[in-house]
């Protein structure tokens, strides 16, 4: 059975079940043809129990919906319509526009028109971004029900690509930044006889803020751009549409593993940056201030509170999710040309860095209010 028919008052409720694939198209069409639809009676379609839907099954469902609407029935879905229907509508609209040869709408050049156009686009982009976040969250929660759907092999590959291969550059940047902080603060504090406070500045600055922030910015430029470029290339090559046509959820295969991999990799990279940063500060204090390593370590233990390290580490998964969402969202928006791919990769990196810095500022205010 591919369709369960029920009635709720004046509404016909259909629940799609099983696998709607090309191999079963004959049975699917017979099941749909056997459904009697009273004229004008609304129809509500549920897809909660639908295990798979390819393009052939979506076409049969679309023809049924057209027959129902032709009889005066209003057709709605219990939730979001399947992506396969969206793909069929886009293909039909593109074909109709190509046959009609309709020219593009003229672009207004007035200042007010330009402001209004950008405001509308920004609003629509915000709504689409929230929808992308919601769908990624629902797909992740659904993936938790099965290890096969969680795709641990893909997650491990992204942990390697985004984490292990980034260790050298993260360690180098963490070392150099801590040396710069220690050198600049030593120049100012040595004249006041407060050399020991250089350790406080390095330890608190690296563990609480700079370690995770600089690591996130590096990962945003490195992995965020990679996510956008990979998914954008797949969109240009119609590989994402091919996944949808074969009944595979692109979010389950492409988006969720990248978000999980980055959420695991970024905290580990933050720990590496913290350790190397402290080592860089200890090295400079040793040779610039003649401070023994034991004194440096003792001062670090005195300067930091039990929450200093965890405050920085707590930010890492949040920053990772923001970076991954920006990269994947912009990559999935790529259409038409390689120029659009390059533009959206740039937008993904810029937005990822902006959201990371914004989130860090919000965390700073939050922790200040919590007196942490």
C-alpha positions, -999 to +999 in steps of 0.1 A: +000+000+000+013+034-010-015+057+001-036+056+032-069+074+028-088+090+058-114+116+064-114+144+090-147+163+087-150+178+053-113+171+045-097+141+028-065+131+044-039+111+025-008+096+041+020+086+017+038+054+027+066+032+015+090+039-013+078+059-042+103+049-069+103+042-106+102+005-100+069+008-083+053+034-105+026+011-119+013+002-084+016+038-073-005+051-103-031+024-097-033+034-060-037+070-068-063+063-095-084+043-071-088+073-048-122+090-051-122+127-045-155+145-040-157+177-060-145+207-040-135+187-009-101+199+004-072+174+004-044+172+029-013+151+021+011+138+048+046+125+040+057+115+075+057+078+066+072+082+032+106+065+032+118+075-003+106+096-032+123+099-066+115+120-095+092+095-111+071+091-079+070+129-076+057+132-111+029+107-103+021+127-072+021+159-091-003+145-117-026+134-089-025+169-074-033+185-107-063+161-111-075+170-076-072+208-082-090+203-116-119+190-097-120+220-074-102+206-045-076+226-025-045+205-020-022+212+010+007+193+027+011+184+064+045+201+066+068+212+038+061+198+003+088+174-009+118+189-027+111+167-057+080+187-064+099+219-061+124+206-086+097+197-111+081+231-108+115+248-114+121+227-144+087+235-159+090+272-151+125+273-168+112+255-198+081+278-201+103+309-198+127+296-225+099+289-249+081+322-243+114+342-246+102+366-219+127+395-213+140+401-178+124+428-157+141+462-161+163+473-132+154+506-117+183+530-111+167+554-087+182+557-052+150+549-034+143+520-057+178+507-051+174+509-013+140+492-014+152+465-037+182+457-013+159+458+017+135+433+002+163+411-009+179+413+026+145+404+042+140+375+019+175+363+024+170+364+062+138+343+059+155+318+036+185+316+060+162+309+090+145+282+069+178+267+060+187+266+097+154+250+106+157+223+080+193+215+089+182+212+126+153+189+118+175+168+095+201+165+123+175+154+148+160+129+124+195+115+117+200+108+154+176+079+150+200+059+129+238+056+127+234+049+090+216+082+085+242+100+107+269+091+081+298+088+106+323+081+078+315+114+061+316+132+095+351+118+102+363+129+068+352+165+075+368+164+109+401+155+091+397+181+064+386+209+087+406+200+118+437+179+114+449+196+082+444+230+098+467+223+128+499+238+113+484+272+103+464+274+136+494+266+157+516+292+138+490+320+141+484+312+178+522+313+185+527+346+167+497+363+182+508+354+217+543+366+210+530+399+197+508+404+228+536+395+252+561+418+234+538+448+233+526+444+268+562+439+281+573+471+264+547+491+284+548+472+317+585+469+321+589+506+326+564+504+355+581+474+371+550+453+365+566+426+343+547+398+360+514+411+346+525+402+311+517+366+320+482+376+330+476+394+297+488+365+276+471+338+296+437+355+299+438+370+264+446+337+247+425+313+267+394+335+269+393+354+236+420+353+210+426+316+208+391+307+198+384+339+179+415+337+156+410+300+151+375+306+140+385+333+116+411+310+101+386+282+098+360+306+083+384+315+055+396+280+051+367+256+056+338+280+052+350+288+017+356+252+009+321+242+019+306+270-003+328+260-032+321+223-029+284+226-027+283+254-053+301+232-078+277+204-071+248+228-077+263+239-110+269+203-121+233+194-110+246+168-086+223+181-058+193+179-081+204+144-090+204+134-053+169+149-049+156+131-080+168+098-066+150+103-033+181+112-012+179+142+011+208+166+002+208+180+037+213+146+052+242+138+029+259+172+023+250+197+051+247+178+084+280+159+081+298+191+074+282+209+104+290+180+127+326+176+115+332+213+120+316+214+154+340+186+165+371+200+148+369+236+160+370+230+197+401+207+192+418+234+171+410+259+199+428+237+224+458+235+201+458+273+197+456+278+234+485+255+242+507+269+215+498+304+225+508+299+261+540+283+249+548+313+228+541+337+257+564+316+279+591+316+253+591+354+250+589+359+287+619+337+292+641+355+267+628+390+269+620+393+307+644+365+320+614+349+336+619+312+344+593+287+331+583+276+366+575+312+375+555+316+343+534+285+350+528+295+386+516+329+375+493+314+349+477+292+375+472+323+398+460+346+370+433+325+354+400+314+371+386+279+368+362+292+341+387+310+319+396+280+297+360+268+295+346+302+285+368+302+254+361+265+246+323+270+250+323+294+222+340+271+197+310+248+188+287+279+184+313+295+161+316+263+142+279+260+135+278+296+123+307+291+099+293+258+086+258+273+081+272+303+062+293+281+039+266+255+032+238+280+028+257+301+003+269+270-015+234+257-020+223+291-035+247+289-064+230+291-098+238+295-135+275+304-136+310+302-122+309+339-116+280+334-092+300+307-075+329+330-068+306+358-056+288+335-031+320+319-018+332+355-010+299+363+006+301+331+027+335+339+041+326+375+049+294+366+066+310+338+085+337+361+099+310+388+107+288+364+126+317+350+145+328+384+157+291+394+164+286+362+184+319+368+203+307+403+213+273+389+225+292+362+245+313+389+261+282+409+272+265+377+284+295+366+305+299+400+319+263+400+330+268+366+345+300+377+362+320+349+346 
